[in-house]
Amino acid sequence: MKAVGIILAGGNSKRMRELSRKRAISAMPVGGSFRCIDFALSNMSNSHVQTVAVLTQYNARSLNEHLSSSKWWDFGRKQGGLYLFTPTVTADNSDWYRGTADAMYQNIDFLKKRHEPYVIISSGDCVYKMDFNELLDYHIEKKADITVVCKDMPIGADVSRYGVVRMNEDSRITEFEEKPLVASSNTVSAGIYVIRRRQLIEVLERSADENRFDFVSDVVIRYRNVKRVFGYKMKEYWSNIANVDDYYQTNMDFLKPEVSDYFFRKEPKIYSKVDDLPPAKYNTGSDVSNSMVSSGCIINGKVENSVLFKKVFVGKNCVIKNSIILNEVYIGDNTHVENCVVESRGTLKPNTYYCGEDGVRVVTDSNERYLI
């Protein structure tokens, strides 16, 4: 493909509360056995984008470990491959990434050494499928300078935390507001962009000279009336993980047959790093309904409308309801968990009760399980 890929995966969000203490948002577990960044990487691979750079920064250890081998997404190749860039102290610069545009500018040598005419920029915290070939064909057909992938949100949805766009009949973006207090449209930016490589280098260098660091505000919105900026609407499933409620709902969506079929059974596939784990074990007394249970789990109690990630242990007479249980959680006997997200490697003592009564509760108990 005649494009190079950039995945922005260095952001932090306090709205993720305790869940972002251990990991970057792009490393959040999703759908039982995936990480959030797997969707962007798989879309790049499935679209035959052979060279992809991942820009990481905040709390990146877990993400870096996940990306330690590029073979899972078919980037283990002689030509191209997967590049991982973190902020680097040099004689000329000692800053961390100060924004999305600055993150790309600090790695501008990567862009200058490439030969592909286009760049596809994607966020690492979104769950979706997309053929970037169709997006690039649309960009070329419209003779656009920048193409922004957009999504129509349901009527009444809160879009104040997104970039909200308005387009004319030709799909050219006429208005673009970043996180408006009052939204004038229900069409939002999906955080995916196409731009010519040489043009990206030019605007990044100009933004750096002017101390402008954000790609959306200082490039897309600022050049909206100067460049030809078009919108490309996607109709399929798309979710942005920016807070705990979004994370909870995205995982719960995977319990819907139409969503699980779309991601797990329809081509193209979503790829992830694979662990060698035994299949889930359901002992006498287990009762599982409308749930997703991953490899390595051992179930002795009741699980209903929940997503259990890898190596979760559920004790006897437990009730797990409407909850997300992350990797390697040990749940003692006679424990009730409802409307919760339980952080990974936690231990819930026997005979305890956890319930999110006013929304989703994040449980971070890390008791020593072997002393119980």
C-alpha positions as CSV (number, residue, x, y, z in Angstrom):
1,M,0.0,0.0,0.0
2,K,1.2,3.5,-0.8
3,A,0.8,4.8,2.8
4,V,2.7,4.6,6.0
5,G,0.8,4.3,9.3
6,I,1.2,6.2,12.6
7,I,-0.7,5.1,15.7
8,L,-0.9,7.7,18.5
9,A,-0.8,5.7,21.7
10,G,0.9,8.0,24.3
11,G,-2.1,9.7,25.9
12,N,-3.4,9.7,29.4
13,S,-6.9,10.2,30.7
14,K,-7.8,10.9,34.3
15,R,-11.4,9.9,33.5
16,M,-10.2,6.3,33.4
17,R,-9.6,6.7,37.1
18,E,-7.7,3.8,38.7
19,L,-7.5,1.8,35.5
20,S,-4.9,4.1,34.0
21,R,-2.5,3.7,36.9
22,K,-1.0,0.5,35.5
23,R,-1.1,1.1,31.8
24,A,-1.7,3.4,28.9
25,I,-5.3,3.5,27.6
26,S,-4.1,1.8,24.3
27,A,-3.1,-1.2,26.4
28,M,-6.5,-1.6,28.1
29,P,-7.8,-5.2,27.7
30,V,-10.9,-5.4,25.5
31,G,-13.2,-8.2,24.3
32,G,-11.8,-11.0,26.5
33,S,-8.3,-11.4,25.0
34,F,-7.4,-8.3,23.1
35,R,-5.8,-4.9,23.8
36,C,-7.2,-1.7,22.6
37,I,-4.3,-1.0,20.2
38,D,-4.8,-4.4,18.5
39,F,-7.7,-3.0,16.5
40,A,-5.7,-0.2,15.0
41,L,-2.7,-2.5,14.3
42,S,-5.0,-5.2,12.7
43,N,-6.6,-2.6,10.5
44,M,-3.2,-1.5,9.3
45,S,-2.1,-5.0,8.7
46,N,-5.3,-6.1,7.0
47,S,-5.1,-3.0,4.7
48,H,-1.5,-4.0,3.7
49,V,0.1,-0.9,5.4
50,Q,3.5,-2.5,5.7
51,T,5.2,0.2,7.8
52,V,3.6,1.4,11.1
53,A,5.0,3.6,13.8
54,V,3.5,3.5,17.3
55,L,4.2,6.6,19.4
56,T,4.0,5.8,23.1
57,Q,4.6,7.8,26.2
58,Y,2.5,7.6,29.3
59,N,2.8,4.5,31.5
60,A,4.0,2.6,28.4
61,R,5.6,-0.5,30.0
62,S,2.6,-2.8,29.6
63,L,2.0,-1.5,26.0
64,N,5.7,-2.0,25.1
65,E,5.6,-5.5,26.4
66,H,2.6,-6.3,24.4
67,L,4.3,-4.9,21.2
68,S,7.6,-6.7,21.9
69,S,7.1,-9.0,19.0
70,S,5.5,-7.7,15.8
71,K,4.8,-11.1,14.3
72,W,1.3,-11.3,15.8
73,W,0.2,-8.5,13.4
74,D,2.3,-9.8,10.5
75,F,4.8,-6.9,10.8
76,G,7.9,-9.2,11.1
77,R,9.2,-8.4,7.7
78,K,12.5,-7.2,6.0
79,Q,10.8,-4.3,4.2
80,G,8.9,-2.0,6.6
81,G,7.7,-3.4,9.9
82,L,6.5,-2.1,13.3
83,Y,8.4,0.8,14.9
84,L,8.0,1.8,18.5
85,F,8.9,5.4,19.4
86,T,9.1,6.8,22.9
87,P,10.3,10.4,23.8
88,T,14.1,10.5,23.5
89,V,16.5,12.9,25.2
90,T,18.9,14.4,22.7
91,A,21.3,17.3,22.6
92,D,18.6,19.4,20.9
93,N,15.5,18.3,22.8
94,S,14.7,16.9,26.3
95,D,10.9,17.4,26.2
96,W,8.3,14.7,26.5
97,Y,5.7,14.7,23.8
98,R,3.7,17.9,24.4
99,G,0.8,16.9,22.1
100,T,0.0,14.7,19.1
101,A,1.6,17.1,16.6
102,D,4.8,17.4,18.7
103,A,4.9,13.6,19.1
104,M,5.1,13.2,15.3
105,Y,7.5,16.2,15.0
106,Q,9.9,14.6,17.4
107,N,10.0,11.6,15.1
108,I,9.9,13.5,11.9
109,D,13.1,11.8,10.6
110,F,11.0,8.6,10.4
111,L,8.7,10.4,8.0
112,K,11.5,12.0,6.0
113,K,13.2,8.6,5.4
114,R,10.0,6.9,4.1
115,H,9.0,6.8,0.4
116,E,5.2,6.3,0.7
117,P,3.3,9.3,-0.6
118,Y,0.6,9.2,2.1
119,V,0.3,8.9,5.9
120,I,-2.6,7.3,7.8
121,I,-2.8,8.6,11.3
122,S,-4.9,6.6,13.8
123,S,-5.6,6.8,17.5
124,G,-4.7,3.7,19.6
125,D,-7.7,4.0,22.0
126,C,-10.6,3.1,19.6
127,V,-12.3,-0.2,18.8
128,Y,-13.3,-0.5,15.2
129,K,-12.7,-2.2,11.8
130,M,-11.8,-0.3,8.7
131,D,-10.3,-0.9,5.2
132,F,-7.8,1.9,4.9
133,N,-7.6,1.2,1.1
134,E,-11.1,2.5,0.7
135,L,-10.3,5.5,2.8
136,L,-7.2,6.3,0.8
137,D,-9.2,5.9,-2.5
138,Y,-11.8,8.4,-1.2
139,H,-9.0,10.8,-0.2
140,I,-7.5,10.7,-3.7
141,E,-10.9,10.9,-5.4
142,K,-11.8,14.1,-3.5
143,K,-8.3,15.6,-4.1
144,A,-8.3,16.3,-0.4
145,D,-5.4,17.7,1.6
146,I,-6.7,16.1,4.8
147,T,-9.4,13.5,5.2
148,V,-11.0,13.0,8.6
149,V,-12.9,9.8,9.4
150,C,-16.2,10.7,11.0
151,K,-19.0,8.8,12.8
152,D,-22.7,9.7,13.2
153,M,-23.5,9.2,16.9
154,P,-27.0,8.3,18.1
155,I,-29.4,11.2,18.7
156,G,-29.1,12.3,22.3
157,A,-25.6,11.0,22.8
158,D,-23.2,13.2,24.7
159,V,-20.7,14.3,22.1
160,S,-19.1,17.1,24.0
161,R,-15.9,15.2,24.6
162,Y,-15.3,14.6,20.9
163,G,-14.3,16.7,18.0
164,V,-17.7,17.7,16.4
165,V,-17.8,18.3,12.7
166,R,-20.2,19.7,10.1
167,M,-19.9,19.0,6.4
168,N,-21.5,20.4,3.2
169,E,-23.1,18.4,0.5
170,D,-19.7,17.5,-1.0
171,S,-18.5,16.1,2.4
172,R,-16.1,19.0,2.8
173,I,-15.8,19.9,6.5
174,T,-17.1,23.5,7.1
175,E,-17.0,23.4,10.9
176,F,-14.8,21.6,13.4
177,E,-15.1,22.2,17.1
178,E,-12.9,20.3,19.6
179,K,-14.9,19.3,22.7
180,P,-17.6,22.0,22.4
181,L,-19.8,22.9,25.4
182,V,-22.8,22.9,23.1
183,A,-22.6,20.6,20.0
184,S,-24.1,21.8,16.7
185,S,-24.0,18.3,15.2
186,N,-24.0,14.6,16.2
187,T,-21.2,13.8,13.7
188,V,-17.8,13.4,15.5
189,S,-14.3,12.8,14.4
190,A,-13.1,9.2,14.9
191,G,-9.5,10.2,15.3
192,I,-8.4,8.8,12.0
193,Y,-6.8,11.0,9.3
194,V,-5.1,10.8,5.9
195,I,-2.6,13.4,4.7
196,R,0.2,13.5,2.1
197,R,3.5,12.7,3.7
198,R,5.3,15.8,2.4
199,Q,2.4,18.0,3.5
200,L,2.5,16.5,7.0
201,I,6.2,17.2,7.3
202,E,5.6,20.8,6.2
203,V,2.7,21.5,8.7
204,L,4.6,19.7,11.5
205,E,7.7,21.9,11.0
206,R,5.6,25.0,10.8
207,S,3.6,24.1,13.9
208,A,6.9,23.4,15.8
209,D,8.3,26.8,14.8
210,E,5.1,28.5,16.2
211,N,5.1,26.4,19.4
212,R,1.9,24.6,18.4
213,F,1.7,21.0,19.6
214,D,-1.8,19.5,18.9
215,F,-2.6,17.9,15.6
216,V,-6.3,18.5,15.8
217,S,-6.4,22.1,17.1
218,D,-3.2,23.3,15.4
219,V,-3.4,21.5,12.1
220,V,-6.8,20.2,11.2
221,I,-8.9,23.0,12.6
222,R,-6.4,25.8,12.0
223,Y,-6.0,24.9,8.3
224,R,-9.7,24.0,7.8
225,N,-10.4,27.1,5.6
226,V,-7.0,27.0,3.9
227,K,-6.7,23.3,3.0
228,R,-9.2,21.0,1.4
229,V,-10.4,19.1,4.5
230,F,-13.0,16.4,3.8
231,G,-14.9,14.0,6.0
232,Y,-15.3,10.2,5.4
233,K,-18.2,8.7,7.3
234,M,-17.9,5.2,8.6
235,K,-21.1,3.2,9.3
236,E,-19.8,0.2,11.1
237,Y,-19.1,-0.2,14.9
238,W,-16.8,2.3,16.4
239,S,-16.1,3.1,20.1
240,N,-13.7,5.5,21.7
241,I,-12.4,4.5,25.2
242,A,-11.9,7.7,27.1
243,N,-13.5,7.0,30.5
244,V,-14.6,4.2,32.7
245,D,-18.2,4.2,31.5
246,D,-17.0,4.0,27.8
247,Y,-14.7,1.1,28.7
248,Y,-17.4,-0.8,30.5
249,Q,-19.9,-0.3,27.7
250,T,-17.5,-1.3,25.0
251,N,-16.8,-4.6,26.7
252,M,-20.4,-5.1,27.3
253,D,-21.1,-4.6,23.6
254,F,-19.1,-7.7,22.9
255,L,-21.8,-9.7,24.6
256,K,-24.2,-8.6,21.8
257,P,-24.4,-11.3,19.1
258,E,-24.1,-8.7,16.2
259,V,-21.0,-7.1,17.7
260,S,-19.2,-10.4,18.6
261,D,-20.0,-11.8,15.2
262,Y,-18.7,-8.7,13.5
263,F,-15.3,-8.8,15.3
264,F,-14.8,-12.5,15.8
265,R,-16.4,-14.3,12.9
266,K,-16.3,-11.9,9.9
267,E,-13.3,-11.2,7.9
268,P,-10.9,-9.4,8.2
269,K,-9.8,-10.7,11.6
270,I,-8.5,-8.8,14.6
271,Y,-5.1,-10.1,15.8
272,S,-3.4,-10.0,19.2
273,K,-0.5,-11.5,21.1
274,V,-1.3,-15.1,22.0
275,D,-0.6,-16.7,25.4
276,D,-0.3,-20.4,25.7
277,L,-3.1,-21.0,28.1
278,P,-5.5,-24.0,28.6
279,P,-9.2,-23.5,27.8
280,A,-11.5,-22.2,30.5
281,K,-12.5,-24.8,33.1
282,Y,-16.1,-25.1,34.4
283,N,-16.3,-27.1,37.6
284,T,-19.3,-28.6,39.3
285,G,-21.5,-25.7,40.6
286,S,-20.6,-23.3,37.9
287,D,-23.4,-21.5,36.0
288,V,-22.5,-19.2,33.1
289,S,-24.9,-17.3,31.0
290,N,-24.5,-14.6,28.3
291,S,-20.8,-14.1,29.2
292,M,-17.4,-14.1,27.7
293,V,-14.9,-16.3,29.5
294,S,-11.3,-16.3,28.3
295,S,-8.6,-18.9,28.3
296,G,-7.1,-20.0,31.6
297,C,-10.2,-19.2,33.7
298,I,-11.5,-21.5,36.4
299,I,-15.2,-21.1,37.2
300,N,-16.8,-22.5,40.3
301,G,-19.7,-20.0,40.7
302,K,-22.3,-18.1,38.8
303,V,-21.3,-15.7,36.0
304,E,-24.0,-13.6,34.3
305,N,-23.7,-10.9,31.6
306,S,-20.0,-10.4,32.3
307,V,-16.6,-10.4,30.6
308,L,-13.8,-12.4,32.2
309,F,-10.3,-11.9,30.9
310,K,-7.4,-14.4,31.1
311,K,-6.6,-16.6,34.2
312,V,-9.5,-15.4,36.3
313,F,-10.5,-17.7,39.3
314,V,-14.1,-17.6,40.5
315,G,-14.6,-19.4,43.8
316,K,-17.6,-21.5,45.1
317,N,-21.0,-19.8,45.5
318,C,-19.8,-16.6,43.9
319,V,-22.1,-14.3,41.9
320,I,-20.5,-12.3,39.1
321,K,-23.1,-10.1,37.4
322,N,-22.8,-7.3,34.8
323,S,-19.1,-6.9,35.5
324,I,-15.7,-6.8,33.8
325,I,-13.0,-8.9,35.5
326,L,-9.5,-8.2,34.2
327,N,-6.6,-10.6,33.9
328,E,-5.5,-12.9,36.7
329,V,-8.1,-11.8,39.3
330,Y,-8.7,-14.3,42.2
331,I,-12.2,-14.1,43.6
332,G,-12.7,-15.9,46.9
333,D,-15.7,-18.1,47.8
334,N,-19.1,-16.5,48.5
335,T,-18.2,-13.2,46.9
336,H,-20.8,-11.0,45.1
337,V,-19.6,-8.7,42.3
338,E,-22.1,-6.6,40.4
339,N,-21.7,-3.6,38.1
340,C,-18.0,-3.4,38.6
341,V,-14.7,-3.4,36.8
342,V,-12.1,-5.4,38.8
343,E,-8.5,-4.4,38.1
344,S,-6.1,-7.1,37.0
345,R,-4.1,-9.3,39.5
346,G,-6.4,-8.3,42.3
347,T,-7.6,-10.6,45.1
348,L,-11.2,-10.3,46.4
349,K,-11.5,-11.9,49.8
350,P,-14.1,-14.6,50.5
351,N,-17.5,-13.4,51.8
352,T,-17.2,-9.9,50.4
353,Y,-19.7,-7.7,48.5
354,Y,-18.9,-5.3,45.7
355,C,-21.6,-3.4,43.8
356,G,-21.6,-0.3,41.7
357,E,-24.9,1.3,42.8
358,D,-24.4,4.8,41.3
359,G,-22.6,3.8,38.1
360,V,-19.7,1.5,37.4
361,R,-17.4,0.8,40.4
362,V,-13.7,0.2,39.9
363,V,-12.4,-2.4,42.3
364,T,-8.6,-2.4,43.0
365,D,-8.3,-4.6,46.0
366,S,-4.9,-6.3,46.0
367,N,-5.0,-8.5,49.1
368,E,-2.5,-11.3,49.5
369,R,-4.5,-14.3,48.2
370,Y,-2.2,-17.0,49.8
371,L,-2.9,-15.7,53.3
372,I,-6.6,-16.0,53.1
